[in-house]
Amino acid sequence: MNPKTYDTARDFNLDPTVCMLSGGEDYELLFTVHQDDFEKIRNHPKLSIIGHMTEDVNEQIMVTKSGQDIQLKAQGWDSIKE
């Protein structure tokens, strides 16, 4: 994350990680692989590993690098609603 973006989020008392996940016009393709295939992709220079899936379909939690749990919820723009 750009340091200026991080600082701006903090200036507004916002969590920079939540802002990054919820806003902007930058997109990447998101996909999953079977856990057995993780070693095949873990060091690929064009892939960003962002997490893993759990068995609990109702658990939508992001664990930050500092170990904080953040409950995830859709917060993006809804073009049909507006």
C-alpha positions, 0 to 999 in steps of 0.5 A: 500500500502506498504510504500516502494512502495509508497515512490518509486512511489513518488521518480519517481514523479508518483502517487502511487494510479495510479501505484497501479491500473495500474501495478503489478501482484496482482489481486482481483476479481472485482464485483458489487452489487446493491446499496440496497445490500451494507449494507449486504456486507459493513463490510465483512472482506474478501471484499474490497469496492473500490467505486460505479458505476454511471449512466454516462457510459462515466465517469471513474473517481476515487475520492481519499481519499483526494477528488482529481478526477483522470481520469481513463484510461487503462494503463496495459500490453497488451500481444497481442500488444507486 
